[in-house]
Amino acid sequence: DVYYQRGWSSRPAIIMCHTVRNNKETLAEKAEEFLNMGYIVVAMDQGSNDDVHQTISWFRGNARKYGGDSGKISLWGYSSGGQRAIRCALTGSGRSEVQGAIIVAGASTKDERMVSRSSPPMLFIHSRDDRTVKFEGSLVVADALEDKGVPVERLWYRTGGHKPHKVNEQEYLDTMKGFLIKRFGRVLALADAASVDENTAGNREMPTIDDDDDDHDNDEQDILGDEYYDDDLDILDDENSEDEYWNDEYIDGSHPERRTQKPNASLVMLSAGQEELDREGETFELSTGIVDKNLRYSGRKRADVYYQRGWSSRPAIIMCHTVRNNKETLAEKAEEFLNMGYIVVAMDQGSNDDVHQTISWFRGNARKYGGDSGKISLWGYSSGGQRAIRCALTGSGRSEVQGAIIVAGASTKDERMVSRSSPPMLFIHSRDDRTVKFEGSLVVADALEDKGVPVERLWYRTGGHKPHKVNEQEYLDTMKGFLVKRFGRVLALADTASASENTTQSMASLDVGGI
């Protein structure tokens, strides 16, 4: 169906792709919204991605008949219609035949692979809590386009489910209108009735929009099921269910991490196994400092404390390891923070409550290790990051820690716990992480920022579940910068050694003859 006004000339056109649940007739109301803005509208019949390309080609050949400009075409699509629209815009002749695309809750993370510098400008409209088509798809593709220098606009909502266009309908219309004006220039909007050239003879009553009356948010199989020609739309699946990874005790053996780390060779250990574990409170010399091993902080729970003799009022990092590792395997990472000038507490495996207990224990013993009980940051990776963030966002953690570094560990569920009293946080994550979804870090970081909490981000496009391995120097520098903002500058171990050496040399060069 083509919507237009007699007497028009060189008008831009919108080609509309509906969902599998609807058809071109149910697009009538939405089509008239664009018609009222002054645009020709082509509401296409249900079909595949190829059908979208064919519709574009057909209209380009018939544009003048309807007062249109074959060089001014934008696609619009919602849900699975948005998926067809974006795939057409990103592939084949679509890249040159359309000059824009409006994607409403329809992009998939898989579309990122098709992005190029020749992709047309796009507007993405999506809600972060969409459980039918995940928000992450829109985010990732929008960022990828922007990285290629393609103009991108975004309209994100925190809530709205699978109907972001219903959150604020005037804002939705104004945003689309603004995007189209930037693409095609201003056009005179309609004040008069329009005519519709239908593809069937005779006059008939236009049907109402059926998706306004029925809530299809939970009809995932109905909306995007067998009828959908490209059934790999990135719908929320159970492949990496959060519940599988984020049980309270983190003892689920199905956690996908399967990594073995060697203990740091610079740590002089008497022996491995139970004999070493039974030696409570022993001190070992490191090449970079000292570690007190197996300090009991609660019941049978133990922690290792890394520090330097002579320190005073130093900030501390409490480290939470993953379910596959333990405090021994944190040795190398602990020394990275020790080298920066921070006390490190590597805690034993435990629950969220154990993190709180470790914080309380260290606050009571901070002076013994040259620490400041009011300068504590958590650090956690993967499931350790989950424990760290939940501790930071709940109970006494909000007042007892002054920062948290979360590496590939946040869950979308954590957004519910965010408040204005949450501590500042640094999130480090890769967008292609298939173990712990990137969306968790994104959503929680945005929620904290919305509450006025200082947030920093280090996002990588690729890196999987090991963002800290993408660029290790940048990873360390980013963490150091975050900690400096939280606690001020501290002398790193190398700086301390250098300062001590300079002092010795200065004393040796003094002329003491006159004393």
Disulfide bonds with the S-S distance in Angstrom:
none
